[in-house]
Amino acid sequence: MHVAINAAFWNQPNTGSGQYTRQLVYHLNRMVSDLTITLVYPQVAGQPEPEAVPPSVKVKLVPVRPGNLGKVWFEQRLFPQACRAVGATVAHVPYWGGPLQSPVPLVVTVHDLTTMLVPEYRRPFLTRLYNALVSASARGATRIITDSEASKRDIIDHLHIPADKIERIYLAAGSAFSPQDSGLLEMAILRKYDLPDFYVLYLGGYELHKNVTTLLLAWTYVGQALGEDYPLILAGKKPTQSNEIYPDYDSYIQQLGIGDYVRWIGYVDEEDKPVLYRNAETFVFPSRREGFGLGVLEALASGTPVVTTTASSLPEVLGDAGFAVEPDDARGLAGAIISTVIQDNLRAELKQKAAQQAAVFSWEKTAAETLLVYDAAAGN
């Protein structure tokens, strides 16, 4: 079998789609000797070629224009043409951006329907137009892969795709995420971000659906109980402006009077994330909507207690290894955070359960189940 993979996110390993594409390719390439993999990569003039590609994986560079029109032209015309040119038997688009027509059986991974289901995200005309395009392409795909049972239900309900065309395949955390201390390197990374001895961590995006405002509201209770000794660390790229998608966090922190208890550290290098997770007292992930919620699994794999919400896929990832509260329940969120910090017996229990839950997920399993989808698609 020869699979051609849309590699648009290959050089963006800090994004969810980029991580997914790389991990899937790495493990398929290592596990399956008779599978030919070609990365079809949209090459913008002056931009680097795909990085860190395994030697046995083929690459087809496809010149494209920069910008959204160039992206759509690549997805709809150039990628299918490349699939035919390389002689692929199956095409895989590892994000919600498949072509309307494909010369070979098509597998599309729809991680989630956030841009369709959150009203603030679908208001721009071009967003609605793109959503309509990729929705139509998903309906025409041979097989759909999605990250969770919650996303599968959304796809059935909102894209009206039959359940038997959709395969739920969980993601996994990378091997770097573990409770194992890295010694002197650990200390150097903690100093790099000027982290205190004790902290509660949020690491993720700051779009509206990430629900960080509810976490900040919860901190009006947590801050009173724990004070400056256990600050909330906000990690990840801070929004440079506020709008209907990105709240004005600085103003909200000032309004709540929690500035003494909250610290921004900004962007975190991918290789540093395991250290931040495993040194946190608790990882908090208050999101309202996730296709999977990889941050929760990464924290569990790092042996860190987790507090998240009951929204969408998050209970599937968490299992019974942490706290899940309603996404609007700031008091409940605060109570769970405080409990994980001050109750030593609870912390020890959650750390043990975290390791057990994280072990349920693996990239080897993800790759093996994806290969079965390729086989099924090719047999149609």
MOLINSUL-V841156 format. One record per helix or strand. SS is the DSSP state (2 for helix, 1 for strand). FROM is the first residue (numbers start at 1). TO is the last residue. Records with the same first field share a line. If there is no record, write none. Layout:
SS=FROM-TO, FROM-TO
This chain:
1=2-6, 36-44, 58-64, 90-93, 105-109, 143-146, 166-168, 199-203, 231-235, 262-266, 282-285, 305-309, 323-325
2=16-31, 68-86, 114-117, 119-122, 125-140, 149-159, 163-165, 184-192, 208-210, 212-230, 249-256, 259-261, 270-279, 294-301, 314-318, 330-342, 344-358, 363-378
